[in-house]
Amino acid sequence: MEPSKDYLFKYKGFYFAVKNTSLEYVASLEDFEIKDSDIFLATYPKSGTVWTQNILSLIIHEGHRNGTENVATMDRIPWLEYRTENKDYAALPLPRIFATHLPYYLVPRDLRNKRACIIYVTRNPKDVMVSYYHFSKYISTLEEVPDFNVFMERFLAGKVLASSWLDHVAGWYSHAEDFNILFLTYEEMKKDLRSAVLKICNFLGRKLSEEEVDSVVRQAAFENMRKDPRANYENLPDDIVAKDKGSFLRKGTVGDWKNIMTVAQSERFDKVLKEKMKILPIKFIWDINDEM
């Protein structure tokens, strides 16, 4: 049941990818210097991170929106805890935007002073798990667990990258008053992307024209993103991804869990998580397949 130490290490109860970061660097993030204009996108893995990264890039950077700049998503919105290159984050143009899978208690200390903006996106955990399962076949920094039943038990036990889904979500929601934070769900973004874009703009204080909002919504539609090499992380090296086994953006649907989980597995999942989820102030969409 335990994850392989070749792939994951634990720091303060949270699993990180061995090949992407180090314990020393993660520990240093508590003192990471925050600027008031900073924007953080926080998620549990496979909850719509790349999609929201692209939406933020389209909102903030006119050059991304109008096609005059061709900057990779990872350069535009780097991962806080996974420094793939020795970039000087202090020198990034303002506003700086960072993506992170960190739990609330491991983020930079200054974020708790309601400095900077945090956008936290959640997704139905069944869809998260299924997306995670497929993603582990595609990306070499994750341990592949071929047996889905074994993978599900690991996921339910929090013995995967980013540890327990429930702890991650519950932690951010229950400590919301400590942060300047906007909560979104993947499902509401799928249902009404324009409203989600306007919520983000309002939260960040960005005033876009109707035409600019239309452009963001059009370009952030999932099928359009799949065709965009920046949004689909197509510049990742072959030693990181198995390009013959998929792509960074896979389906982007709601309810895909029903295509892989058996009735027994779904019931087992519900038994473990659904009762505990009643404490969360989110209504999860479990039973629709709302494709874009």
C-alpha positions in Angstrom: 0.0 0.0 0.0 2.8 2.4 0.8 4.0 4.5 -2.2 7.5 3.9 -3.6 10.2 6.0 -2.1 11.7 6.3 -5.6 8.7 8.6 -6.5 7.5 10.3 -3.3 8.8 11.7 -0.1 6.9 13.0 2.9 7.3 16.4 4.5 5.1 17.4 7.5 2.5 14.8 6.5 2.4 15.7 2.8 3.7 13.7 -0.2 5.9 15.4 -2.8 7.5 14.1 -6.0 11.1 13.1 -5.5 12.1 14.0 -9.1 10.6 17.5 -9.0 11.7 19.1 -5.7 13.6 18.5 -2.5 12.8 18.5 1.2 15.1 21.5 1.7 13.5 23.6 -0.9 9.9 22.8 0.2 10.9 23.7 3.8 12.2 27.1 2.6 8.9 28.1 1.1 7.5 29.1 4.5 9.8 32.2 4.2 9.1 32.8 0.5 8.6 36.6 0.1 5.1 37.5 -1.0 4.3 40.6 -3.0 0.8 42.1 -2.6 0.1 41.8 -6.3 0.9 38.0 -6.3 -1.7 35.5 -7.4 -1.7 31.9 -6.3 -3.7 29.1 -8.0 -4.0 26.3 -5.4 -5.5 22.9 -6.2 -5.3 19.2 -5.4 -3.8 17.5 -8.5 -6.1 16.9 -11.5 -8.7 19.4 -10.4 -8.5 21.7 -13.3 -5.1 23.3 -12.6 -3.8 23.6 -16.1 -7.2 24.8 -17.4 -7.3 27.6 -14.7 -3.6 28.4 -15.4 -4.6 29.1 -19.0 -7.6 31.1 -18.0 -5.4 33.3 -15.7 -2.8 33.8 -18.4 -5.5 34.8 -20.9 -7.0 37.3 -18.3 -3.7 38.8 -17.1 -1.6 38.8 -20.2 -2.9 40.7 -23.2 -0.1 39.2 -25.3 -1.4 35.7 -24.5 -5.0 36.7 -25.3 -4.3 38.4 -28.6 -1.6 35.9 -29.7 1.3 38.3 -29.9 3.3 36.4 -27.3 4.2 32.7 -27.2 5.3 32.0 -23.7 5.0 28.5 -22.2 2.5 28.1 -19.4 5.2 26.8 -17.0 7.2 30.0 -17.7 4.2 32.3 -17.4 2.8 30.6 -14.2 5.6 28.5 -12.6 5.0 25.9 -9.9 5.9 27.3 -6.5 7.1 24.0 -5.0 8.6 22.4 -8.2 11.5 24.6 -9.4 12.3 22.9 -12.7 14.7 25.7 -13.6 16.8 28.1 -11.5 14.6 31.1 -12.1 14.7 34.2 -10.0 11.1 34.4 -8.9 11.7 37.9 -7.4 12.5 39.1 -10.9 9.3 37.9 -12.5 7.1 40.6 -14.0 4.1 41.8 -11.9 1.6 40.4 -11.1 3.4 37.2 -10.5 1.2 34.1 -10.8 2.2 30.8 -9.2 0.5 27.4 -9.3 0.7 25.1 -6.3 -0.6 21.8 -4.9 0.5 22.7 -1.4 -1.9 22.3 1.6 -2.9 25.4 3.4 -0.4 24.8 6.2 2.7 24.6 3.9 2.2 27.8 1.9 4.4 30.9 2.5 3.7 32.4 5.9 2.9 35.9 4.5 -0.1 34.5 2.6 -1.9 34.2 5.9 -1.8 37.9 6.4 -4.4 38.1 3.5 -1.6 39.4 1.3 -1.9 38.4 -2.4 -4.8 36.5 -4.0 -5.5 32.8 -3.9 -7.8 31.0 -6.2 -8.7 27.5 -5.0 -10.3 25.1 -7.5 -12.0 21.8 -6.4 -13.3 18.9 -8.4 -15.5 15.8 -7.8 -13.0 13.4 -6.2 -14.1 10.5 -8.3 -13.2 12.4 -11.5 -10.0 13.6 -9.8 -9.0 10.0 -9.0 -9.7 8.7 -12.5 -7.8 11.6 -14.1 -5.0 11.0 -11.7 -4.9 7.2 -12.6 -4.6 8.0 -16.3 -2.1 10.8 -15.7 0.2 8.4 -13.8 0.7 6.4 -16.9 1.6 9.4 -18.9 4.0 11.2 -16.6 7.2 9.5 -15.5 7.6 11.4 -12.2 4.6 9.5 -10.8 4.5 5.8 -9.9 2.2 3.9 -12.2 -0.1 1.5 -10.4 -1.7 -0.6 -13.2 -4.4 -2.2 -11.0 -7.2 0.4 -10.6 -8.5 -1.2 -7.5 -5.1 -0.9 -5.8 -4.8 2.7 -7.0 -8.2 3.6 -5.6 -7.3 2.2 -2.2 -4.1 4.2 -2.2 -6.0 7.3 -3.2 -8.6 6.8 -0.5 -5.8 6.3 2.0 -4.0 9.5 0.9 -0.9 7.5 -0.2 -0.4 9.4 -3.4 1.2 12.7 -4.5 -0.4 15.5 -2.5 -1.7 13.0 0.1 -5.4 13.0 1.1 -7.9 14.8 -1.2 -10.3 15.3 1.6 -7.6 16.7 4.0 -6.4 19.1 1.2 -9.9 20.4 0.4 -11.1 20.5 4.0 -8.0 22.3 5.1 -8.3 25.1 2.7 -12.0 25.6 3.2 -11.8 25.5 7.0 -9.0 28.1 7.1 -10.5 30.4 4.5 -10.7 33.3 6.9 -6.9 33.3 7.1 -6.5 34.1 3.3 -7.7 36.4 0.6 -9.3 33.5 -1.3 -11.8 32.7 -4.1 -13.2 29.2 -4.2 -14.3 27.7 -7.5 -15.4 24.3 -8.6 -14.4 22.5 -11.8 -18.0 21.7 -12.4 -19.3 25.3 -12.2 -16.5 26.3 -14.6 -17.7 23.6 -17.0 -21.3 24.6 -16.6 -20.8 28.3 -17.1 -17.3 29.3 -18.0 -18.1 32.9 -18.7 -19.5 33.4 -15.2 -16.4 31.8 -13.8 -14.1 34.1 -15.8 -16.1 37.1 -14.6 -15.8 35.9 -11.0 -12.0 35.6 -11.4 -11.8 39.1 -13.0 -13.8 40.6 -10.2 -11.8 38.9 -7.5 -8.5 40.1 -9.1 -9.8 43.6 -9.9 -9.2 43.1 -13.6 -11.5 45.1 -15.9 -11.8 43.4 -19.3 -14.1 44.6 -22.1 -17.0 42.4 -23.3 -14.9 41.5 -26.3 -11.9 40.6 -24.2 -14.0 38.4 -21.9 -15.5 36.7 -25.0 -11.9 36.0 -26.2 -10.9 34.5 -22.9 -13.9 32.2 -22.8 -13.5 31.1 -26.4 -9.8 30.3 -26.0 -10.2 28.7 -22.7 -12.8 26.2 -24.0 -11.3 22.7 -23.5 -11.1 21.7 -27.1 -9.4 24.9 -28.0 -6.9 24.5 -25.2 -6.1 20.9 -26.4 -4.9 22.4 -29.7 -2.7 25.0 -27.9 0.8 23.7 -27.2 1.2 26.2 -24.4 -1.9 25.0 -22.6 -1.2 21.4 -23.2 2.3 21.5 -21.8 3.6 20.0 -25.1 7.1 21.3 -24.5 7.8 18.8 -21.6 10.8 16.6 -22.4 10.5 13.0 -23.3 12.1 11.8 -20.0 9.2 13.4 -18.1 6.2 12.3 -20.2 5.3 9.3 -22.4 3.8 11.1 -25.3 2.6 7.8 -26.8 0.4 7.3 -23.7 -1.7 10.4 -23.9 -1.4 14.1 -23.3 -1.4 16.5 -20.4 -5.0 17.5 -21.1 -7.1 14.3 -21.5 -10.9 14.6 -21.6 -11.8 17.5 -19.4 -15.3 16.1 -18.7 -17.6 15.8 -15.7 -18.6 12.3 -14.7 -15.8 10.3 -16.5 -15.5 8.2 -13.4 -18.5 6.3 -14.5 -16.5 5.0 -17.5 -14.0 3.1 -15.4 -15.4 2.6 -11.9 -17.6 -0.4 -11.2 -20.7 -0.2 -9.0 -18.8 -1.9 -6.2 -15.9 0.5 -6.5 -18.2 3.5 -6.5 -20.0 2.3 -3.4 -16.7 1.7 -1.7 -15.5 5.2 -2.6 -18.8 6.7 -1.3 -18.6 4.8 1.9 -15.1 6.1 2.7 -15.5 9.7 1.6 -19.2 10.8 1.2 -19.9 10.8 5.0 -16.9 12.8 5.7 -17.6 15.2 2.9 -20.8 16.3 4.5 -18.7 18.8 6.6 -17.5 20.5 3.4 -19.5 23.6 2.3 -19.4 22.5 -1.4 -22.1 20.7 -3.4 -20.4 18.1 -5.6 -21.8 17.1 -8.9 -21.7 13.3 -8.9 -24.1 12.1 -11.5 -24.0 14.2 -14.6 -21.9 13.9 -17.7 -21.8 17.5 -18.9 -19.4 17.5 -21.8 -18.4 20.7 -23.4 
